[in-house]
Amino acid sequence: MVKDYSSFGPAYRDFKVREDVYVPEPSAEFPGDNPFTRMTPIREKTKNIQFDETYPYLDKSLKFKIWHFIIYCVTWFLAFPLNRIRYGLTIEGREKIRKNRKLFANGAMTVCNHVHRWDMICVLQAMRYRKSWIPMYAQAFNGKDGFLMKTIGGIAIPEKFSGLRKFNEAFDELHARKQWIHIFPESCSWYYYAPLRPFKVGAFNMAYRYSLPVIPMIITFRPRTGWRKLFRKGEPLLTIHVGDPIIPDLNASRKEEAARMRDVAHQTMLEMAGIVSNPWPSNID
């Protein structure tokens, strides 16, 4: 038996889930025609950074290294426990990371839906507290959250073609250091949106380029229960599901293989979330 949520609006058209799946009331009027519409405004622009070939995509300064260490300490010792308490985070399938750890000897890529302000915290907890580097929307680095985004591992996606070479060089170096990479292939956040939006193929092009296993993850929601009803009333609790890694086939062409990995990741995430019918395909390229 399935539940139908088409009554929630155009962005939920034909959306159906298993009977045991909880779907929160929409937190906004999501557009039903463009899944890449940015719903979260930049918090007060304070800078005017130009993301071109002069921008340090991978900051190697001592100041950055110190702050990067401090922010990760705060994340580990404060944000992780708070996420368990405040949002009741539970993790399902994390043993798949431990079981396949030999596949990740040269790094890995994680992908997840983008539905919560703390979704990156959820991902870090699910991947057993590994550090990760995250390509992010460049203009957000000009806002009040820009410094935090950078120190947590955010790397601005260049707005100008002239910056693309430096951006690629930054990830070449990170891959040489066997670092992990995280990408939100939906490209922008829609808070508490239960359907899965289409994926940009760029994440999977990068996975193919570096021969990285892709670990699909998806955040789903639970109603607040017990003592947690006293806090953040109206906001659901969070569960993050971890899927089996998707291995790139380097004998196939990059275009074909990136598309295959994108489609497999999207379908895997739908199944983990208990989504029976989804409003969006895996891509609209």
C-alpha positions as CSV (number, residue, x, y, z in Angstrom):
1,M,0.0,0.0,0.0
2,V,1.3,3.5,-0.9
3,K,0.5,7.0,0.1
4,D,-0.1,9.8,-2.5
5,Y,1.1,13.4,-1.8
6,S,0.1,15.1,-5.0
7,S,-2.2,17.4,-2.9
8,F,0.9,19.1,-1.6
9,G,1.3,21.0,-4.9
10,P,2.9,20.8,-8.3
11,A,6.4,19.9,-7.0
12,Y,4.8,16.8,-5.4
13,R,2.9,15.6,-8.6
14,D,2.5,11.9,-8.7
15,F,4.6,11.6,-5.5
16,K,4.0,8.3,-3.7
17,V,5.8,6.6,-0.9
18,R,5.5,3.4,1.1
19,E,2.9,3.4,3.8
20,D,5.6,3.5,6.5
21,V,7.4,6.6,5.1
22,Y,6.8,10.0,6.8
23,V,6.5,13.1,4.6
24,P,6.5,16.5,6.4
25,E,4.2,19.3,5.4
26,P,5.9,21.6,2.8
27,S,8.0,24.3,4.4
28,A,7.7,26.5,1.3
29,E,5.9,26.7,-2.0
30,F,8.3,24.7,-4.1
31,P,8.3,25.3,-7.9
32,G,7.0,22.4,-10.0
33,D,8.8,23.4,-13.2
34,N,12.4,24.1,-12.3
35,P,14.0,21.8,-9.7
36,F,17.2,23.9,-9.7
37,T,15.5,27.1,-8.4
38,R,17.5,28.5,-5.5
39,M,15.1,28.7,-2.5
40,T,17.7,29.8,0.2
41,P,18.9,33.4,0.0
42,I,22.5,34.3,0.7
43,R,22.9,35.7,4.2
44,E,23.7,39.4,3.7
45,K,26.5,39.8,1.2
46,T,29.7,41.1,3.0
47,K,32.3,40.6,0.3
48,N,32.7,40.9,-3.5
49,I,35.1,38.1,-4.3
50,Q,35.8,37.4,-8.0
51,F,35.9,33.6,-8.6
52,D,38.4,33.6,-11.5
53,E,42.0,32.4,-12.0
54,T,43.3,34.6,-9.2
55,Y,41.1,33.1,-6.5
56,P,42.7,30.5,-4.1
57,Y,40.4,27.6,-4.6
58,L,42.5,25.5,-2.3
59,D,43.7,27.8,0.5
60,K,47.2,26.7,1.8
61,S,47.7,29.6,4.2
62,L,48.6,28.8,7.8
63,K,45.5,30.9,8.9
64,F,43.2,28.6,6.9
65,K,44.8,25.4,8.2
66,I,44.4,26.6,11.8
67,W,40.8,27.5,11.3
68,H,40.1,24.4,9.3
69,F,41.3,22.3,12.3
70,I,39.4,24.4,14.8
71,I,36.1,24.1,12.8
72,Y,36.5,20.4,12.5
73,C,37.1,20.0,16.2
74,V,33.9,22.0,16.9
75,T,32.0,19.9,14.4
76,W,33.2,16.6,16.0
77,F,32.8,17.6,19.6
78,L,29.8,19.9,19.5
79,A,27.8,19.7,16.2
80,F,27.8,15.9,16.0
81,P,26.3,15.3,19.5
82,L,24.0,18.3,19.0
83,N,22.7,16.8,15.8
84,R,21.8,13.6,17.6
85,I,20.0,15.5,20.3
86,R,18.4,18.4,18.3
87,Y,17.4,16.5,15.1
88,G,17.5,12.9,16.5
89,L,19.8,11.9,13.7
90,T,19.9,8.1,13.0
91,I,22.2,6.5,10.4
92,E,21.2,3.4,8.5
93,G,23.6,1.4,6.4
94,R,26.8,2.9,7.7
95,E,28.3,-0.6,7.9
96,K,28.5,-0.5,4.1
97,I,31.4,2.0,4.5
98,R,33.3,-0.2,6.9
99,K,32.6,-3.3,4.8
100,N,34.0,-1.7,1.6
101,R,36.8,0.3,3.1
102,K,39.4,-1.3,0.8
103,L,37.6,0.3,-2.1
104,F,38.2,3.7,-0.6
105,A,41.9,3.5,-0.2
106,N,42.4,6.2,-2.8
107,G,39.4,8.3,-1.7
108,A,35.7,8.3,-2.4
109,M,32.8,10.5,-3.4
110,T,29.6,10.8,-1.4
111,V,26.4,12.3,-2.9
112,C,23.2,13.2,-1.0
113,N,19.9,15.1,-1.4
114,H,20.1,18.7,-0.3
115,V,17.2,19.2,2.1
116,H,18.5,20.7,5.4
117,R,20.8,23.3,6.8
118,W,22.7,20.5,8.7
119,D,22.7,18.0,5.9
120,M,26.5,18.2,5.5
121,I,26.8,17.4,9.2
122,C,24.7,14.4,8.6
123,V,26.9,13.2,5.8
124,L,30.1,13.7,7.8
125,Q,28.6,11.6,10.6
126,A,27.5,8.9,8.2
127,M,30.9,8.6,6.7
128,R,32.4,7.9,10.1
129,Y,33.8,11.3,10.7
130,R,36.1,11.5,7.7
131,K,37.0,15.0,6.3
132,S,35.5,15.9,3.0
133,W,35.8,18.6,0.4
134,I,32.7,20.1,-1.1
135,P,32.2,22.1,-4.4
136,M,29.8,24.9,-3.5
137,Y,27.8,27.7,-5.2
138,A,30.4,30.5,-5.4
139,Q,28.2,33.5,-4.5
140,A,27.4,32.0,-1.1
141,F,31.1,32.6,-0.2
142,N,30.3,36.3,-0.4
143,G,27.7,36.1,2.4
144,K,28.0,35.9,6.1
145,D,28.4,32.1,6.1
146,G,31.2,32.2,3.5
147,F,34.1,31.9,6.0
148,L,32.4,28.9,7.7
149,M,31.6,27.3,4.4
150,K,35.3,27.6,3.4
151,T,36.7,26.3,6.6
152,I,34.4,23.3,6.7
153,G,35.8,22.2,3.3
154,G,33.8,24.2,0.8
155,I,35.5,25.0,-2.5
156,A,33.8,27.6,-4.7
157,I,32.7,26.5,-8.2
158,P,34.2,29.2,-10.5
159,E,31.7,31.5,-12.2
160,K,34.2,32.3,-15.0
161,F,35.8,29.9,-17.4
162,S,39.2,31.4,-16.5
163,G,38.9,29.9,-13.0
164,L,38.1,26.4,-14.1
165,R,41.7,25.3,-14.5
166,K,42.6,26.4,-11.0
167,F,39.5,24.7,-9.7
168,N,40.4,21.5,-11.4
169,E,44.0,21.8,-10.1
170,A,42.7,22.1,-6.5
171,F,40.8,18.8,-6.9
172,D,43.7,17.2,-8.7
173,E,45.8,17.9,-5.6
174,L,43.1,16.7,-3.2
175,H,42.7,13.5,-5.1
176,A,46.5,13.0,-5.1
177,R,46.2,13.2,-1.3
178,K,43.5,10.6,-1.3
179,Q,40.9,12.9,0.1
180,W,37.1,12.3,0.1
181,I,34.8,14.6,-1.9
182,H,31.1,15.3,-1.3
183,I,28.7,16.8,-3.8
184,F,25.0,17.7,-3.6
185,P,24.0,16.8,-7.2
186,E,20.6,18.5,-6.8
187,S,22.8,21.7,-6.7
188,C,20.7,23.8,-4.3
189,S,18.8,23.2,-1.1
190,W,15.0,22.8,-0.7
191,Y,14.4,22.4,3.1
192,Y,12.3,19.4,4.0
193,Y,11.4,18.5,0.5
194,A,10.8,14.7,0.4
195,P,10.9,13.9,-3.3
196,L,14.3,13.5,-5.0
197,R,15.1,16.1,-7.6
198,P,17.1,15.5,-10.8
199,F,20.9,15.3,-10.6
200,K,23.6,17.4,-12.3
201,V,25.9,15.1,-14.1
202,G,29.1,17.0,-13.2
203,A,29.5,15.1,-9.9
204,F,29.7,11.8,-11.8
205,N,32.0,13.2,-14.4
206,M,34.4,14.0,-11.5
207,A,34.0,10.5,-10.0
208,Y,34.9,9.0,-13.4
209,R,37.8,11.4,-13.9
210,Y,39.4,10.3,-10.5
211,S,38.1,6.7,-10.6
212,L,36.2,7.3,-7.3
213,P,33.6,5.0,-5.9
214,V,30.3,6.9,-5.4
215,I,28.5,6.4,-2.1
216,P,24.8,7.4,-2.4
217,M,23.1,8.7,0.7
218,I,19.7,10.2,1.2
219,I,18.1,12.0,4.2
220,T,14.5,11.2,5.1
221,F,12.3,12.5,7.9
222,R,10.5,11.2,11.0
223,P,7.9,13.0,13.1
224,R,9.1,14.4,16.5
225,T,8.2,12.2,19.4
226,G,8.8,12.1,23.1
227,W,10.9,14.8,24.8
228,R,12.1,16.1,21.4
229,K,8.7,17.6,20.9
230,L,9.9,20.3,23.4
231,F,12.5,21.5,20.9
232,R,12.2,22.9,17.3
233,K,8.5,22.3,17.2
234,G,7.2,21.5,13.7
235,E,10.6,20.4,12.4
236,P,10.9,16.7,11.6
237,L,13.7,14.4,12.9
238,L,16.3,13.1,10.4
239,T,17.5,9.8,9.2
240,I,20.4,9.4,6.7
241,H,20.6,6.2,4.7
242,V,23.9,4.9,3.2
243,G,23.9,2.8,0.0
244,D,26.3,0.5,-1.6
245,P,29.2,2.1,-3.5
246,I,28.9,2.6,-7.3
247,I,32.1,1.8,-9.1
248,P,33.0,3.6,-12.3
249,D,33.7,1.5,-15.3
250,L,36.7,3.1,-16.9
251,N,36.4,0.9,-20.0
252,A,33.2,2.9,-20.9
253,S,33.3,6.4,-22.2
254,R,33.1,9.2,-19.6
255,K,29.8,10.5,-21.0
256,E,28.1,7.1,-20.9
257,E,29.5,6.1,-17.5
258,A,28.7,9.4,-15.8
259,A,25.1,9.1,-17.0
260,R,24.9,5.5,-15.8
261,M,26.3,6.3,-12.3
262,R,23.9,9.3,-12.0
263,D,20.9,7.1,-12.9
264,V,22.0,4.2,-10.5
265,A,22.6,6.7,-7.7
266,H,19.2,8.3,-8.2
267,Q,17.4,5.0,-8.3
268,T,19.3,3.7,-5.3
269,M,18.4,6.8,-3.2
270,L,14.7,6.5,-4.2
271,E,14.6,2.9,-3.0
272,M,16.4,3.7,0.3
273,A,13.9,6.5,0.9
274,G,10.9,4.3,0.2
275,I,9.8,6.5,-2.7
276,V,7.5,4.5,-5.1
277,S,6.7,7.3,-7.6
278,N,8.8,10.4,-7.9
279,P,7.9,13.7,-9.6
280,W,11.3,14.1,-11.2
281,P,13.5,11.9,-13.5
282,S,17.1,11.4,-12.7
283,N,18.1,14.2,-15.0
284,I,16.7,17.0,-17.2
285,D,19.9,17.8,-19.1
